[in-house]
């Protein structure tokens, strides 16, 4: 068996194209703009690239770029003041605080200054609570991107055994909630799970989001399983994921590549969240 490769780039492009029309329709009907404020603290090279891509694609979708840049030595109070200013600005539909922050800053406290209706990353305590209670809100972008990929591929989640390998607030925990909402039977595992392969082999859907290169190999996957790789790491061979793609693709029925799988979906969902944020505020 050779797995079908799930093309995240193609689906993300389709979403962005549809979104552009929806953004223009919203602006015509309300007479107001949609604005995304990306907040970058410091000069981390990877963060520079990520934010640059988000800004470029948001402008292509008709969303105003309201980027805010703060120096590496910005204090907790200075970053908080910038977020409070953006929160009060009616031209700002969504706020994204790019992570990771410099080590002297308290990221959780700063994230929680973002009003939930502008929390386009879906990371505030309020957003997490709304997700846990199945109340309408803005969902974390990467987990929602995973769900969109699975649904676009026609993967039946109701009643399916799904294992999420990873327990982060950013991906693992919210993704488990989204799977539960679709009536999957969900197990959360992680890098410390005893006999991880025995756990993942029981799953029809395996989502690797532990942040460990090639953690998931052929021995972790049952024949015909669907495998989603959220991880991304730089190596001497280029970008790789949490899944050993070459080995697992010979066993799985469907698999996402790295790059070109989940990554493009994260930005597509961010842009969808920005439009939804504008609609919620309107």
C-alpha positions as a Python dict, from the first residue, in 0.01 Angstrom:
ca = {
    (1, 'X'): (0, 0, 0),
    (2, 'X'): (112, 354, -80),
    (3, 'X'): (-74, 626, 104),
    (4, 'X'): (-270, 901, -66),
    (5, 'X'): (-92, 1230, 7),
    (6, 'X'): (-324, 1493, 154),
    (7, 'X'): (-251, 1824, -21),
    (8, 'X'): (-282, 2100, 237),
    (9, 'X'): (-150, 2362, -4),
    (10, 'X'): (-433, 2300, -250),
    (11, 'X'): (-709, 2312, 12),
    (12, 'X'): (-559, 2624, 174),
    (13, 'X'): (-551, 2798, -165),
    (14, 'X'): (-916, 2708, -225),
    (15, 'X'): (-1014, 2844, 118),
    (16, 'X'): (-825, 3169, 60),
    (17, 'X'): (-990, 3218, -280),
    (18, 'X'): (-1336, 3167, -133),
    (19, 'X'): (-1247, 3391, 159),
    (20, 'X'): (-1146, 3681, -65),
    (21, 'X'): (-1500, 3697, -204),
    (22, 'X'): (-1652, 3667, 143),
    (23, 'X'): (-1432, 3949, 276),
    (24, 'X'): (-1534, 4179, -9),
    (25, 'X'): (-1900, 4094, 49),
    (26, 'X'): (-1867, 4175, 419),
    (27, 'X'): (-1697, 4506, 350),
    (28, 'X'): (-1966, 4604, 100),
    (29, 'X'): (-2249, 4515, 335),
    (30, 'X'): (-2103, 4685, 644),
    (31, 'X'): (-1914, 4972, 485),
    (32, 'X'): (-1615, 4902, 708),
    (33, 'X'): (-1277, 4732, 673),
    (34, 'X'): (-1145, 4409, 822),
    (35, 'X'): (-806, 4444, 990),
    (36, 'X'): (-557, 4191, 1129),
    (37, 'X'): (-301, 4314, 1382),
    (38, 'X'): (0, 4084, 1402),
    (39, 'X'): (222, 4169, 1699),
    (40, 'X'): (588, 4067, 1678),
    (41, 'X'): (821, 4116, 1974),
    (42, 'X'): (1193, 4088, 1902),
    (43, 'X'): (1374, 3960, 1595),
    (44, 'X'): (1343, 3581, 1597),
    (45, 'X'): (1415, 3478, 1233),
    (46, 'X'): (1151, 3203, 1219),
    (47, 'X'): (887, 3435, 1366),
    (48, 'X'): (982, 3700, 1108),
    (49, 'X'): (911, 3450, 830),
    (50, 'X'): (582, 3329, 980),
    (51, 'X'): (451, 3679, 1041),
    (52, 'X'): (560, 3791, 695),
    (53, 'X'): (366, 3509, 535),
    (54, 'X'): (55, 3585, 744),
    (55, 'X'): (71, 3952, 650),
    (56, 'X'): (119, 3881, 279),
    (57, 'X'): (-172, 3636, 256),
    (58, 'X'): (-403, 3851, 465),
    (59, 'X'): (-349, 4144, 229),
    (60, 'X'): (-418, 3917, -69),
    (61, 'X'): (-748, 3824, 94),
    (62, 'X'): (-850, 4189, 127),
    (63, 'X'): (-772, 4214, 500),
    (64, 'X'): (-591, 4526, 617),
    (65, 'X'): (-240, 4472, 754),
    (66, 'X'): (-217, 4644, 1094),
    (67, 'X'): (119, 4499, 1198),
    (68, 'X'): (281, 4613, 1523),
    (69, 'X'): (653, 4560, 1591),
    (70, 'X'): (809, 4585, 1939),
    (71, 'X'): (1178, 4556, 2034),
    (72, 'X'): (1334, 4250, 2196),
    (73, 'X'): (1370, 4434, 2527),
    (74, 'X'): (1007, 4550, 2541),
    (75, 'X'): (871, 4515, 2894),
    (76, 'X'): (561, 4324, 3001),
    (77, 'X'): (388, 4658, 3052),
    (78, 'X'): (482, 4788, 2706),
    (79, 'X'): (353, 4478, 2529),
    (80, 'X'): (38, 4483, 2742),
    (81, 'X'): (-22, 4849, 2652),
    (82, 'X'): (14, 4772, 2279),
    (83, 'X'): (-237, 4486, 2306),
    (84, 'X'): (-481, 4702, 2503),
    (85, 'X'): (-459, 4972, 2237),
    (86, 'X'): (-532, 4724, 1960),
    (87, 'X'): (-816, 4571, 2161),
    (88, 'X'): (-983, 4913, 2187),
    (89, 'X'): (-935, 5001, 1819),
    (90, 'X'): (-1253, 4935, 1612),
    (91, 'X'): (-1042, 4907, 1295),
    (92, 'X'): (-875, 4596, 1440),
    (93, 'X'): (-1088, 4285, 1382),
    (94, 'X'): (-830, 4034, 1502),
    (95, 'X'): (-513, 4033, 1712),
    (96, 'X'): (-236, 3774, 1684),
    (97, 'X'): (54, 3779, 1930),
    (98, 'X'): (330, 3585, 1759),
    (99, 'X'): (488, 3314, 1973),
    (100, 'X'): (740, 3240, 2115),
    (101, 'X'): (798, 3561, 2304),
    (102, 'X'): (1132, 3665, 2456),
    (103, 'X'): (1190, 3468, 2776),
    (104, 'X'): (1142, 3764, 3011),
    (105, 'X'): (777, 3803, 2908),
    (106, 'X'): (477, 3616, 3052),
    (107, 'X'): (309, 3491, 2735),
    (108, 'X'): (-8, 3354, 2897),
    (109, 'X'): (-80, 3678, 3081),
    (110, 'X'): (-33, 3879, 2762),
    (111, 'X'): (-247, 3648, 2550),
    (112, 'X'): (-528, 3680, 2803),
    (113, 'X'): (-537, 4056, 2748),
    (114, 'X'): (-678, 3992, 2399),
    (115, 'X'): (-1061, 4004, 2395),
    (116, 'X'): (-1197, 3664, 2296),
    (117, 'X'): (-1387, 3813, 2001),
    (118, 'X'): (-1053, 3938, 1859),
    (119, 'X'): (-855, 3627, 1958),
    (120, 'X'): (-792, 3495, 1606),
    (121, 'X'): (-538, 3242, 1740),
    (122, 'X'): (-802, 3097, 1974),
    (123, 'X'): (-553, 3083, 2263),
    (124, 'X'): (-703, 3293, 2543),
    (125, 'X'): (-843, 3125, 2852),
    (126, 'X'): (-1188, 3243, 2748),
    (127, 'X'): (-1152, 3094, 2400),
    (128, 'X'): (-1036, 2762, 2550),
    (129, 'X'): (-1335, 2763, 2783),
    (130, 'X'): (-1578, 2836, 2502),
    (131, 'X'): (-1432, 2547, 2303),
    (132, 'X'): (-1457, 2311, 2601),
    (133, 'X'): (-1821, 2411, 2651),
    (134, 'X'): (-1899, 2393, 2276),
    (135, 'X'): (-1994, 2763, 2275),
    (136, 'X'): (-1938, 2962, 1957),
    (137, 'X'): (-1601, 3133, 1944),
    (138, 'X'): (-1275, 3153, 1753),
    (139, 'X'): (-1098, 2817, 1726),
    (140, 'X'): (-720, 2758, 1737),
    (141, 'X'): (-597, 2771, 1379),
    (142, 'X'): (-382, 2457, 1353),
    (143, 'X'): (-635, 2219, 1516),
    (144, 'X'): (-915, 2360, 1300),
    (145, 'X'): (-690, 2319, 997),
    (146, 'X'): (-643, 1950, 1081),
    (147, 'X'): (-1021, 1904, 1107),
    (148, 'X'): (-1072, 2082, 774),
    (149, 'X'): (-822, 1850, 606),
    (150, 'X'): (-989, 1539, 750),
    (151, 'X'): (-1336, 1656, 650),
    (152, 'X'): (-1225, 1757, 300),
    (153, 'X'): (-1077, 1409, 255),
    (154, 'X'): (-1406, 1251, 365),
    (155, 'X'): (-1255, 1081, 670),
    (156, 'X'): (-1538, 953, 890),
    (157, 'X'): (-1472, 1077, 1242),
    (158, 'X'): (-1795, 968, 1408),
    (159, 'X'): (-1717, 656, 1608),
    (160, 'X'): (-1357, 646, 1487),
    (161, 'X'): (-1070, 574, 1725),
    (162, 'X'): (-840, 877, 1710),
    (163, 'X'): (-510, 925, 1890),
    (164, 'X'): (-362, 1271, 1933),
    (165, 'X'): (9, 1246, 2015),
    (166, 'X'): (78, 1573, 2194),
    (167, 'X'): (-86, 1762, 2481),
    (168, 'X'): (-2, 2127, 2414),
    (169, 'X'): (-249, 2409, 2471),
    (170, 'X'): (-179, 2518, 2113),
    (171, 'X'): (-262, 2193, 1932),
    (172, 'X'): (-309, 1872, 2128),
    (173, 'X'): (-575, 1970, 2383),
    (174, 'X'): (-799, 2178, 2152),
    (175, 'X'): (-769, 1920, 1875),
    (176, 'X'): (-894, 1650, 2112),
    (177, 'X'): (-1194, 1872, 2191),
    (178, 'X'): (-1273, 1922, 1822),
    (179, 'X'): (-1254, 1548, 1758),
    (180, 'X'): (-1482, 1478, 2054),
    (181, 'X'): (-1735, 1726, 1915),
    (182, 'X'): (-1743, 1509, 1601),
    (183, 'X'): (-1810, 1196, 1808),
    (184, 'X'): (-1467, 1038, 1769),
    (185, 'X'): (-1331, 825, 2052),
    (186, 'X'): (-1021, 1019, 2149),
    (187, 'X'): (-700, 921, 2327),
    (188, 'X'): (-436, 1182, 2411),
    (189, 'X'): (-85, 1037, 2417),
    (190, 'X'): (253, 1208, 2431),
    (191, 'X'): (627, 1147, 2428),
    (192, 'X'): (616, 1005, 2781),
    (193, 'X'): (336, 755, 2710),
    (194, 'X'): (438, 398, 2793),
    (195, 'X'): (445, 175, 2484),
    (196, 'X'): (326, 453, 2256),
    (197, 'X'): (315, 220, 1958),
    (198, 'X'): (62, -6, 2131),
    (199, 'X'): (-163, 297, 2182),
    (200, 'X'): (-137, 444, 1832),
    (201, 'X'): (-178, 108, 1656),
    (202, 'X'): (-536, 94, 1786),
    (203, 'X'): (-626, 413, 1600),
    (204, 'X'): (-789, 472, 1266),
    (205, 'X'): (-670, 834, 1280),
    (206, 'X'): (-329, 929, 1424),
    (207, 'X'): (-238, 1296, 1464),
    (208, 'X'): (126, 1360, 1556),
    (209, 'X'): (180, 1690, 1736),
    (210, 'X'): (442, 1615, 2000),
    (211, 'X'): (724, 1826, 1859),
    (212, 'X'): (964, 1530, 1836),
    (213, 'X'): (1123, 1458, 1496),
    (214, 'X'): (1025, 1119, 1351),
    (215, 'X'): (859, 1011, 1677),
    (216, 'X'): (601, 812, 1479),
    (217, 'X'): (737, 528, 1268),
    (218, 'X'): (595, 228, 1085),
    (219, 'X'): (559, 34, 1410),
    (220, 'X'): (314, 296, 1541),
    (221, 'X'): (60, 268, 1259),
    (222, 'X'): (-196, 5, 1167),
    (223, 'X'): (-260, -72, 802),
    (224, 'X'): (-498, 176, 643),
    (225, 'X'): (-483, 441, 917),
    (226, 'X'): (-505, 811, 836),
    (227, 'X'): (-197, 1001, 959),
    (228, 'X'): (-176, 1377, 1010),
    (229, 'X'): (167, 1524, 1085),
    (230, 'X'): (158, 1860, 1265),
    (231, 'X'): (530, 1866, 1349),
    (232, 'X'): (789, 2062, 1156),
    (233, 'X'): (1166, 2054, 1220),
    (234, 'X'): (1476, 2164, 1035),
    (235, 'X'): (1726, 1888, 965),
    (236, 'X'): (2021, 1819, 739),
    (237, 'X'): (1772, 1669, 494),
    (238, 'X'): (1547, 1976, 498),
    (239, 'X'): (1214, 2009, 676),
    (240, 'X'): (1080, 1695, 845),
    (241, 'X'): (786, 1620, 1071),
    (242, 'X'): (697, 1415, 1377),
    (243, 'X'): (623, 1125, 1140),
    (244, 'X'): (876, 917, 948),
    (245, 'X'): (701, 989, 618),
    (246, 'X'): (886, 736, 401),
    (247, 'X'): (816, 446, 637),
    (248, 'X'): (460, 537, 738),
    (249, 'X'): (339, 621, 387),
    (250, 'X'): (383, 255, 296),
    (251, 'X'): (128, 156, 563),
    (252, 'X'): (-122, 440, 598),
    (253, 'X'): (-415, 502, 365),
    (254, 'X'): (-377, 882, 378),
    (255, 'X'): (-95, 1102, 509),
    (256, 'X'): (4, 1469, 517),
    (257, 'X'): (351, 1569, 396),
    (258, 'X'): (593, 1808, 565),
    (259, 'X'): (600, 2071, 431),
    (260, 'X'): (276, 2120, 237),
    (261, 'X'): (31, 1952, 473),
    (262, 'X'): (-96, 2115, 789),
    (263, 'X'): (122, 2429, 769),
    (264, 'X'): (-63, 2609, 487),
    (265, 'X'): (-394, 2532, 657),
    (266, 'X'): (-293, 2718, 973),
    (267, 'X'): (-275, 3050, 789),
    (268, 'X'): (-593, 2978, 591),
    (269, 'X'): (-780, 2919, 917),
    (270, 'X'): (-627, 3236, 1065),
    (271, 'X'): (-776, 3437, 779),
    (272, 'X'): (-1114, 3266, 821),
    (273, 'X'): (-1099, 3350, 1192),
    (274, 'X'): (-1029, 3715, 1110),
    (275, 'X'): (-1344, 3737, 898),
    (276, 'X'): (-1544, 3556, 1166),
    (277, 'X'): (-1408, 3795, 1429),
    (278, 'X'): (-1525, 4091, 1221),
    (279, 'X'): (-1868, 3931, 1185),
    (280, 'X'): (-1892, 3868, 1561),
    (281, 'X'): (-1804, 4229, 1638),
    (282, 'X'): (-2046, 4361, 1375),
}
